Amino acid sequence: ISNLRSGYRRQIQHSLKKAGISNFKFEFEVGPKHNSDTEFSIISLKEYGVEKFYNLYLNVLDRAEVKLETLNQEFFEQLSKDESSTVQLLRMCVKDQDLGVFAFSIRKEELTFIWTAKAASKDKYHSYQNLLQALICYGITKGCKTLVLGQTAYYPKMRVGGTPEDLFLFYKAQSNITHSILKLFNSIIFPRLKLKPLKTFNT
């Protein structure tokens, strides 16, 4: 945190203050506990409740401008029963109000942020930004050397030190005519996203 440029560090401090957190310190409870005003807990999908998670997941999808896929509830039900699954949930609660959860996985010293499940896009506690910061903190405390922060909310992730990487999509239509049309309008259908680089660190 100390290596972040002052402007970006202030943004993090502002979000932390909204949730009553100071000194960039996160304490992670294990399981569904509510002992303090602001709480971050690591919980399994089964403990959290598949239906509850799925409804919040759909809320996020409904707000998304681009939808690449929509998983069904059965997928998450099977995932909750899979004992070999590495998927965990990071939950944020403020004064017993459940603000949202991030689903993530840790494998071979790499943390991957997979899904967001939140009722509202924004709230007065800056829950998305604080969940993101808590997730990064958790990954570091677990000794992760790589944090994969997902494919959305580019600038909020870049402001905490994330670096964008290009992803490529291969597609091939069965009909040659359809494929030619798709290729002709490729730049319109799949516009290349140009992100303005951010210099977040002092070094």
Secondary structure by P-SEA (a helix, b strand, c coil): cccccaaaaaaaaaaaaaacccccbbbbbccccccccbbbbbbccccccaaaaaaaaaaaaaacccccccccaaaaaaaaacccccbbbbbbbccccccbbbbbccccccccccbbbbcccccccaaaaaaaaaaaaaaaaaccccccccccaaaaaaaabbbbbbbbbbbbbccaaaaaaaaaaccccccbbbbcccccccc
